[in-house]
Amino acid sequence: MTTTSSPQAGPREGAGAVRRRRGAPSRWWRGRADDPAWARPAFLALLAATFAAYLTNLTASGYANSFYSAAVQAGSESWKAFFFGSLDAANAITVDKPPAALWPMALSVRLFGLGSWQILLPEVLMGVGTVAVLYAAVRRRFSAAAGLISGAVLALTPVAALMFRFNNPDALLAFLMTVTVYCVLRALEGARTRWLVWAGVAIGFAFLTKTLQAFLILPPLALLYAVCAPTSVRRRLAQLALATGVLVVSGGWWVAAVELWPKSSRPYIGGSQHNSFLELTFGYNGLGRLSGDETGSVGGGGVRPRGMDLPAGVELPAGMRAGGAGGGGGGWGETGIGRMFNSEIGGQISWLLPAALFLLIAGLVVTWRAGRADTARAAFLAWGGALLTTGVVFSFMAGIFHQYYTVALAPYIAALVGMGVTVLWEERSRIGAALALGVTVAGTALWSYVLLGRTPDHLPWLRWAVLIGGLVAAVGLAVMGRLNRRLALGVAGFGLAASLAGPAAYAVSTLDTGHTGSIVTAGPAGAGGGPGGGGPGGGRMRFGGAPGAGRNGGTGQNGGLPGGGALGRPPTAPTAPTAPGQNGQNGQNGQGGRGGMGGLLDGAKVGADAQALLKRNAEHYTWAAAAIGSQNAASYQLATGQPVMAIGGFNGSDPSPTLAQFQRYVAEGRIHYFIASGGGMTAGGGQGAQAGGSSLSGWVESSFKKVTVGTATFYDLTSPVKAAD
């Protein structure tokens, strides 16, 4: 199969052709001189539409994931908290990730004040930026049409519509991964050291966003450059060595600062068991995610947290075994090659995944006879390698895995679709290319029909419209070599619309719904069902939850362990999104969930009376209060604006502070209140563990006076219980 030339350079042209056709920029609204007149306006329209869509209903999510919002609030008030990624401005403990993703949001809050849009707007801008970089990467080597298709596919991917409006680190990670591939492709054009160095910088900051996940695309990209860069082997290896050094510096400067900083004067590293970021990187956030052996985790790899006893009648879901490694992914879903297509993940990311894989093969077939340094084939190998390595790791990792992680795949899928479709279009006069386009659209329509069938109550007519329209378009594409150009364009446009209708419907549903809590999914209710997900606002995998708890990302009534029903029970219907400061609606007036892990994954609703109590004389204390688990602490901190110590970090399993340390803080008058979690969760060693011979919560409850505000319970740490009492 050969290819015809195009105004944008055909897939057989090498780096020299790319350099020759690089015209001087024209006016900004026209783009390059060799662009068609419609290209730049269409690109700007795509960016404007993406920005407007992602901005729609943005504040419905409130503080979204209050865990990260609390760290953003802390960083906006304390530069030390900003640098370390502390959960509170008094720097008790950090989030369980490096802080790069928090920095743009914290700067926004410093400039504009604390609020929902101030936190989430930087995420929207990252989404628009990712679309722009992806367009630039694809358009540069192929065509404006290819870039526009890629950008549209990315913007309409449901999980992208979710995460580019949410405050988890994945938005920045997806942006930086896209930038990395773009820089490598630029470096390949002429063996340019500068662009390879910039790729190293991007990966370094991606590491400071989500640690080792940033390195998943390194092997295929490094191998690609080592083989295909148009220069000598010695220079290629020297360039890669330099880029590696830049990567280490750009990602390692912060790690070195944290590890060398005296532990006594910095916050505890959340997620670690020995106050070490390196331990966090290679353990809980690293190899543990692959093996499922995550010390301090809550159910990763099917492991029931040690010491957590289940009451009679409460069962773990299939695949999650108590006290040992789970089979097949355990509480985080079944692992295997089909994971990206199953009922939990499929509706988030897989709409065009089969098409992307098929088009990757087609693109490599078209460019098979090209020279070693051919940039078109290199583009397919770069985006395809990134997709395959990341997808395989996601499919088989046995540890913590959430549906929204798959946003990392969205740019790779989108690029392959845009490139593959346009390359086959240029070859449409050949029967093989025409049939390949037809097969792509038909397969996408059939898979969309299956995915839409998993939410039969959401637009039930759409699955049939997509199926019939896609099959009709596929027949037309298969014979388009006999059609004139205008009619062929019409058939191609119809096929593209049919292919994007399913993910677009799920994306619109995502934009129309507020999402809060630690586990969120895209699409209509039921699109992400199963362990770890449950449609808009939150997920099925709940730990704890008081009766009557909030259901939009909060710890639902039937979603938890003791006090909340069996783990993995289907969620109740979502309610209206909560306002900032009331994430999760976990009880009234601030009472944490009453389960063994109440409030662990989602925040608490903090009533006016509870806020007034914590604000009273708060300026006289380092921490206005302390609460077990980061989500509980975050809710009170966001509601009051006062530092609240998160005992035990996110899972309540980090040994920070120890019982002795906490007792010292209390003796020094640094903490005013202890917020009762209501469930026997202890700090300084994890769920059910003992610290210093007695649980921290047990010591507080037996030593200090109880203060009840509505249904919430606090302990005044400045009022000890008298012996006579």
N, C-alpha and C positions, 0 to 999 in steps of 0.2 A: 504494500500500500504506500503510495507517495502522497505528497501534498502540493497544493497549488500555493503560489505566493499571494500575499494580501498586502494592502497598504500599510499594515502594522508589522510587517515582516512575518513570513511563514515559519512554521515550527522547525524547518530545516536550517534556517539561517543562524549563523553563529554570532559570537560576541562582536566581531567586527561589523556585521550588518547592523546590530543594535546601536553601536557607536555612530555609524554613518547616518542612520535615520533620526538621530537625536537632534531635532531642530531647536533653534533658539526659541525661548518662551515668548509667546505673544501676550496679549492682555490677559489678566488673570481669569476673566470669564470665558476666554476662548481656549486656554490651555496651550499646548504646543502648536507650532505652525502646521504640522502634518496631521493634527487631529481633525476628524470631521467636525463640522460646525455644531453638531448636536452633542458632542462628547462632554465638554466641560459643563454646559448647563444641566445635562442629565446627571452628571456626577454631583454637582452642587445640590440638585433636587433630591438625590438619594440621601445625601448627608442631612439636608434640612428635614426630610420626611422621617429619617431615623431619629433625629433629635426630638422632633415634635412628638413622635409616637412614644419614645421612651420617657419623655417628660410628662405624658398624659397620666393623670391620676397618681403622680409620683408620691405625694405625701400620704396616700392611703395606707402605706406600709408603716407609718409612724417612724419609730426608731429601728424598724426592721429587726436585725439581730442585735438585741440590746447588749450582748457580750462585747461586740466590737464598738457599738455606739458609746458605751461607757468609757472604753479606752480612748476613743476620739475626744470625748468630753474632757477626760483627764489630760490628754496631750494638748488640748487647746488652752489649758490653764497652767501647765507646768512643762517647761522645756525638758526637764529630766524625764518626766513621764512620756513626752513626745519621743525622745531619743530611744528609750527602752521599750516602748509599747506597753506601759503600765496600765492596769485596769483602773487605778484611782490616782488622783493627783498627789497623794501622800506616798505613793510608790511601794505598796505592800507586795504586789505580785504582778507579773506581766501576763499578757495573753499567751496562748500556746503556739504562737507563730512569731516570726520576726516582724518588725513593725512597718515595713515599706508601704504596705497597703493602707495603713492608718494615716500616713503622713499627708497625703492630699486632702483627706477628709478633715483632719485636725487643722490644717491650714485654712480650709474653707470656714470652719467653725470659728477660728480666731478672727477671721475677717468679717464674718456676717452674723455671728452669734449661733447659739445652739438651737437646732431645729431639724425637722425631717428633711426638708429640701437642701439645707446646707450640708447635711451628711451625704445625701444620695446624689446630688447633682454631679459631683466629681465622677461617680460611677457611670452616669449617663454620658458624660464627656469621654470617658474611656471607651464606651461602646461606639460612639461616633468616631473616635480616633482609630479604633480597630478596623471599622469599616473602611476608613480612608486609607490606612496603611495597606490593607488587603487589596483594595482597588489599585493602589499604586504599584504593588508588587506584581499583580496579574496583568494589568494593562501595559506595564512597561515591556514585557516580553511578548504579549499576545495582542490583545486589542482592547479598545475602550468597551466594546460590548462584553468581552470576557470579564473585565474588571467590574462592570455594572452587575452582571449576573452573579458574580462571586459576592459582591457587597450586599445585594438583595437577599441572597440565600442566607448569609450570615445574620443580617438584621432580622429575618423572619424565622430563624431557628428558635423554637420555644424556650429552650434553656438559656439562650443568649438574651432574649427579651426579659427573662427573669433576673439573671445575674448582673446585667448591666444597669439594673435598677435596685440593686441590693448591695449591702455593705460588707459582704464577705471578701476575702482576698482574691477570689477567682477572677474577678473582672480585670484587675490589674495584671494578673498572671497571663490571661488570654491576650491582652494587649501586648505585653512584653514578648510573649512567644511569637506573635505575628511579626513584631518588629525584628526579632532575631532572624526569622526565615527571610524576611525582606533584605536584611543586611547581608546575609550569606549569599543570596542571589545576586545582589549588587557586586559583592566581592568576586563572584565567579565570572562576571562579564569580562574582566581584564586582569584577574589575579590581584585585586586591589587590597592592599594591606589595611588601609584605613577603614574600609567597610567590614573587614573581618574583625578588626579591633572593636568597632562599634557593636558587632554581634556579641563579642565577649562581654562588653559593658551591659548589654541588655540581659544576657543570661545571668550575670552577677546580681543585678537588681531583681531579676525574677527569683533568684535564690533567696534574697532578702524579703521576698513576698510570700513564698510557700516552700521554702527549703528545697529538698531533693526532687520534687516534682518538676522543677525547672530543668533538671538535667535529663529528662526522659528523651528529649529530641536531640541531645548532643551526639550520640553515636552515629545516627544516620547522616547528620549534617557534617560532622567531622570527616567521616568516610567519604562522603560526596565531594567535599573540597579536596581531600587528599588525592582523589582519583581524577577529578574532572577539571580542576583549575588549570587555565592555560598558561602554565609556567613550568619550570623545572621541578623535579621531585624535591631537590634540596630546598628550594625556595618555598615550596608548598609546606614542607614540614616546619621550616623556620617560622612561617606565618602562623601556622597552627599553634606552635609553641608560644609565640608572642600573644596570640589571642587568649590562650589558656592562662598565661600570666596575668593578662588584663582581667579576665574573669575572676581569678583568685583575689585580685586586689579589690575589684569593684564589689564583690560579694563578701570578701573576707575582712575588710576594714572594720565593719560593725561587729562581726564575730570576735575579732581580736580585742576590740575595746571592751566588749562584755566579759570575755573570759579573763582579761587582765585587770578589770575593775575590781577593787576589793568587795567581796560579797557582802560585807557588813554595811556598805554604803550604797548599794544598788538594790533594786527589787529582786525578789525571788523569780527565777525563770519558770513560768507556768508550764505545766505539762511534763516537767522533769521530776525525777525523784531525788536528785542530788544537786539541785541548783546549778545545772550546767546546760548551756545552750547546745554544746556538742552532743551531749547525751540526748537532748530533745531531738536534735537533727537526725541522728542515726538510729534512735530508738522509737519513741512514740510517733514521731513524724516521718520516720525513715523506713528502715528495714521492717519495723513492726507492722507497718501498713501492708507490706507484702505478705509476711508470714502470719499475721494475726496475733502475734505475741507482743501485745502493746501494754506494757506495764502502766497501770493507772487508768486503763481504758474502761469504758462501760459497755461491754458486750462485743467488742471487736473480735472478729474471727469466731463468733459463736461462744465466747467465754462469758459466763455469768460472773459479774464482779465478785471477787472473793469475800466471803464473810456476809454476803447478802442472802439471807434465808427467805425463801418464798413461803407464804402462808398456804394453808390447805385450800385447794380449789384454784390456785393460781398456777398456770402452766406457761412454760416458755414456748415460743413458736417453733415450728419444725425447722431443723437446721441449727438451732442454738442450743448447745448442750451445756449443762452446768459444770463448772469446775474443770474445764479442759478445752482443748482446741476444737473449734466447731468444724463440722464438715461442710464443705462446699460454700464457704463464706459466712455461715452462721447467721447471726442477727443482721448482717449487712447485705443479705441477698445471696442467691446462688451464684457461684463463680463458674466460668467456662466460656467457651468461644461464643455462646449465644447470649451472654449477659447484656450486651448493648442493645439487644433486640427484644428482651423479655418485657413482661407487663409492667415492671417497675421503671425501666430505663428507656424503653423504646420510644415512647411519646415525647421524651425530652430531647432526643438527639438523632434518632435513627431514620428519620423520614427520607433523607437523601444519602444515607450511609451506603446502602447497596449500590446506588448510582455512582457514588464517588469511587468505590472500589472497582467497579466495572470500567469507569472512565479512566482510572489510573492505568489499568491494563491496556485500554484502547490507546491512550496517549503514548505509552511506551512502545506499542506496536507501530504507531505512526512514525515515531522518531527513532526506531530501532537502528536504522542504517546511518544515522547521523554521526558526526565525529565525536571524539571523546569530550571536547569542550563545548558541545552544543548546549546552549542555554535553555532551549525549550525542554529537552529531555531532562536537564538538570532541575528545572522547575517541577516537573512531575515527580522526580525522585525526592526532591526536598520536601514538598508538601505530602507526598505519599509516605515517605519514610517517617515523618513526624506523626502522621495519622496512625500508621501501623504500630509503631513502638508504643505510643501513648495508649492506643486502643487495646493492645494486648495486655499491657500492665493493668489497665483498668478492669479488663475482663477476668483476670486471674488473681488479683490481689485479694487476700483473705481477711485483711484487717478492715478498719473503718472505711466505709465507702458510701458516699451520698450521691444521689442522682445529679445534683448540680455540679459535681466535679466534671461532668461531661462537657461543660462549656469549653473546656480546653480543646476539644475535638472540633468545635464548630468552625473556626477559621480554616482548618485543614480540609474539611469536607467541602466548604464553600469554594475554596480555591480550586480543588480538583474538578468540581462541577463546572465552574466557569471556564477553566482551561479546556477541559475535555469536550464540552459541548461545542465550543467555538472551533477547536481543531477538527472535530468531525464535520462541522458545518462547512469548513473550507474544503473538505474532501467529499462533500455530499454527492458529487457526480459519480462517485464510485459506489457500487452497490454495497460493498462491505461497510463503508462508513454510514450510509443511509440506514442500513439494517441495524447497525450498532446504536444509532440515535433512536430508532424505533424501539429497540429492546430496552434502552435506558428509560424512556418515557413509560412504556408498558409496565416494566418492573416497578417503577416508582409508583405508578397508579395502583397496582395490585397491593404493594406494601402499605400505601396510604389507606387503602380500603380496609386492610387488616387493623392498622393502628386506630383508625376512626371507629372501627367496630368495638374497640375496648371501652369507649365512652358512648354507648348507643343513645343516650339521652341528650347528648350535645350535638345539635345540628344533624339530626338523623338523615336528612336528605343529602348531606354533603358527600358521604362516602360513595353513594351511587353516582352522583354527578362527577366526582373525581375519577371513579373507575371507568365510566362510560366515556367521559371526555378524554381521559388519558389513552384509552385503547383506540379511540377514533383518531386522535393525533398521532399515535404510534403507527397506524396504518398509513397515514398521510406522509409521515417522515420516511417510512421505508421505501416509498415510491417517489420521493420528492426530486430525485434526479430527473424525472420526466416533467416536472412542474416548472413554470417560469419563476423568476426570482421573487416577484411580489407575492405570488400564491404560496411559495415555499416559506417565505418569511411569516405569512399569516399562520400557516400550519405550525411552524416552530414556536411562534408566540403563544398559540393555543396550547401546545404541549407544555411549554414552560409554566403557563398559568395553571394548568391541571396539576403539574408536579408541585407547585408551591402552595396550592390552595389548602392542603391539610395542615402543614406547619404554620401557615399564616393564620388559620382559624385558631389553632392552639396558642399562637403568639398573642392574638387579639384578646383571647380569654385571659391570658396571663397579665396583659397590660390593664385589664379591667378589674383586677383583683389585688387587694393589699396582701402582702406576705410578711409574716413576722415569725420570729423564733429561730432555732438553730437548724432545723431541717425543713427546707421548703422545696416545692416542686412546681413545675410549670404546667400550664394547660388547665382544662376544666377538672372538676372533681373526679377522682378516679384515674387520672392520667398517670399518676405516679404511685399507685397503690402498692402495698406490700411493705415489708420491713424497711424502715427508713424513709418512707414517703407516703403521701396521702392526699395529693391534690393541693389546691390553693391554700396557702397560709401555713401549712405545716405538714406533718407526716404521721405515719402510723406508729412508728417506733417511739413509744412514750415511756418515760420512767417517772412515775409519780403523778400526782394531780389531785387536788381536792375536789370533792363533789361540787359540781356547779362551776368548775373552772372554765376559763375561756377556751374557745375552740378554733380561733383563727391564729394558729401558730402557737397558742398557749397549750398548757398541759391539760388535755381534754378529760372530761369526766370518765370516759371509758377507755382511756388510753394508757394507763400506767400500771405499775406494780401495786403493792399494798395500798389500799385506799383508792385505787383508780381502776381496777379491773386487770385483766390479763394483758401481758405485753403483746403487742401486735394486733389487738382488736381493732376492727375498722373504725375510723374516726367518725364523729358526729358531723353534721353539716356545718360548714363555716358560717360564722357570724360576721357582722360588719367589722372592718378593721378597727383596731384600737388607736386611740390618740397617743401622741408622744407622751412618754411617761407612764403609759398603762399597758405596755406590751404584754401580751399573753393572757391578761385577765385571770391570773391564777389566784382565784379566791377574791375576797373583798378586803378593802382597806389594807392591802399589803400582805396578807397571810400567805406564806409559801404553801406549796402543795403538800398534802398530807401523806404522800407515799414514801416508800423507802428512799426514793430519789426525787422527792417533790421539788419542782422548779428547776431541775437539772438542765433540761434542754431548752426551756423557755422561761421568760421573765414572769414577774408578779405584778398585779395591779396594785398600785399604791394610792390609797385614799387620802383625802385632804387632812384628816385627823392624824394619820400616820406621818404625813409630810411635816405637819406642824410640830409633832413630837420630836422628830429627828432634827429639825432646824433649830429648835430651842437651845440656845447657848452653844451651837455647833462650833462657833469660832474658838472656843476654849479647848477643843479636842483635836487631835491629829486625824482621827476617824470619827465621824458622827455615829457610826454603827459598824458592826461586823455581821456577816451572814455566811452560812455554809453554801458554797457553790457560787460561781461567778454570775450566773444569770440572775439569781436572787439579789445579790449585791448590786449588780448593774441596774436593776429596776429601781431600787431605792436611790441609788446615786443619780440616775437621770431625772428622777422625780424631784429630788431635793437640791441638786447641784452641790451636794456635800460629799467628800470622800467616804466611801464605804469599803471596808476590808472584805475581800473575797477569800474566805477561809477554805483552804484546800484547792484553790483554782477552779477550773471549769468543772471537773468531775467530782470535786470535793475529795480527791484522792492524793493530792500533792501534800507532802509533809511540811506545809507552810501555812501558818506558823505552827510550831510544836506547842504542846500544852504549856511547857515551861516558858516559851517565848510569849505566848498569849497572856499567861498569868503576869509576866513582867510588864507587858503593855498596860494591863488593867491596873496593876499596882502603881504605875507611873501616871495614871489618870489620862491615858491617851485615847481610850475608846469609851464612848458614852453608853451605847446600847448593844445588846446582842439580839439579833432577830431570830426567833425560833423557826426552825425549818419543819418541825412537826413530824419527824420521821425516824429518828435514830441514826441519821447520817452523822458520821464523826469526821473530824479532821485529823491531820497528823498521821496518816497511815491508811486512809481510805475508808470505804464503806464498811461499817461494822467493826473497824479496827480500834485498838485501844492506844492511847497516847499517854505515856508516863503513868500507866496503871489505871487511868480513868479517862473516859472520853471527854473531850473538850466541852461538848454540849451538856453532858451529865454534870460536869463540874460547875458550869454556869448555872444550870437549873437548880442545883442544890445550894448554891452560894449567894445568889442575888435575888432581889425582889422582882416579881413578875409585874409587868404593866400591860394591861389589855386595852387595846383601842379597837372598837368594833369587834371583828373576828380575828384580828391580828394580835400576836403575842410577842412582847419584847421583854428583855431583862435589863434593868438599869444597873450597869456595872459600877456605878458610883454609890449604890445602895446595897451593901451586903446584908444578908439575912443574919439577924442576931442569933446568938446561941440559944437564947431562951425561946426563940420562935420554933 
